Amino acid sequence: MIYEVFRQEKKGSAFAHAGSVEAPDITFAQAFAHEQYGRRQESEALWVVPRDAIHEVHDFYDELHKTYHRVDGYPLKEKLRVARERAGTARDR
């Protein structure tokens, strides 16, 4: 069985995919992952997950067209500019 390994490099940082190990069960997978990704103290913590337990999500629907769902952030500056123009307090640059 194939297990995917995720490692945390420093305490408090996000986990990142490190690779995979092949093992007959979770006990061996944890030992193999520790040996491969943790023996030189390069990892703070490891997650070992059976590959078939990981599910991809492909469909992201945004029926309401909410801009705050965007990865690049909420366009607050533009909304403030429009609000200031409506209120008559817009700043000249």
C-alpha positions in Angstrom: 0.0 0.0 0.0 1.2 3.5 -0.8 1.2 6.2 1.9 1.6 9.9 1.3 3.9 11.8 3.7 3.5 15.4 4.7 6.0 17.2 6.9 6.2 20.3 9.0 9.6 21.8 8.8 9.2 24.2 11.8 6.7 24.3 14.6 3.7 26.4 13.6 4.5 26.3 9.8 2.2 24.6 7.3 2.6 21.0 6.4 3.9 20.3 2.9 3.9 17.1 0.8 7.3 15.4 1.3 6.8 12.3 -0.8 5.4 8.8 -0.5 6.4 5.5 1.1 5.3 1.9 0.3 4.5 -0.2 3.3 2.3 -3.2 4.3 0.5 -1.2 7.0 0.4 2.1 8.9 2.9 1.1 11.5 5.6 0.3 8.9 4.6 3.4 6.9 5.2 5.6 9.9 8.5 4.0 10.6 9.6 4.3 6.9 8.4 8.0 6.8 10.3 8.8 10.0 13.4 7.2 8.7 13.2 8.9 5.3 11.9 12.4 6.3 12.7 12.8 10.0 15.9 11.1 11.0 18.1 14.1 10.4 15.8 16.4 12.4 14.7 18.2 9.3 11.0 17.7 10.2 9.1 18.9 13.3 6.2 16.6 12.6 4.9 14.1 10.0 1.5 13.2 8.7 1.3 9.7 7.1 -1.9 9.1 5.1 -3.0 6.2 2.9 -3.0 7.5 -0.7 -6.6 6.3 -1.3 -7.8 8.4 1.7 -6.8 11.6 -0.2 -9.6 13.1 -2.3 -9.2 15.9 -4.9 -11.7 18.7 -5.1 -12.0 20.0 -8.7 -15.3 22.0 -8.9 -15.3 25.4 -7.3 -18.6 27.2 -7.9 -19.0 30.9 -7.2 -22.6 31.6 -8.1 -22.6 34.8 -6.0 -19.4 36.1 -7.5 -17.9 37.0 -4.1 -14.6 38.7 -4.7 -13.3 37.9 -1.2 -13.1 34.2 -2.2 -10.2 35.1 -4.5 -6.7 34.0 -3.5 -5.2 37.5 -4.1 -7.4 39.0 -1.4 -10.3 41.2 -0.8 -10.2 44.4 -3.0 -10.7 46.8 -0.1 -8.8 49.7 -1.5 -11.1 49.9 -4.5 -14.2 49.7 -2.4 -13.0 52.4 -0.1 -12.2 54.7 -3.1 -15.7 54.2 -4.4 -17.3 54.8 -1.0 -15.2 58.0 -0.5 -16.3 59.3 -3.9 -20.0 58.7 -3.0 -19.5 60.5 0.3 -17.7 63.4 -1.3 -14.6 62.8 0.8 -12.3 61.4 -1.9 -8.7 62.3 -1.6 -6.8 63.8 -4.5 -3.5 62.2 -5.2 
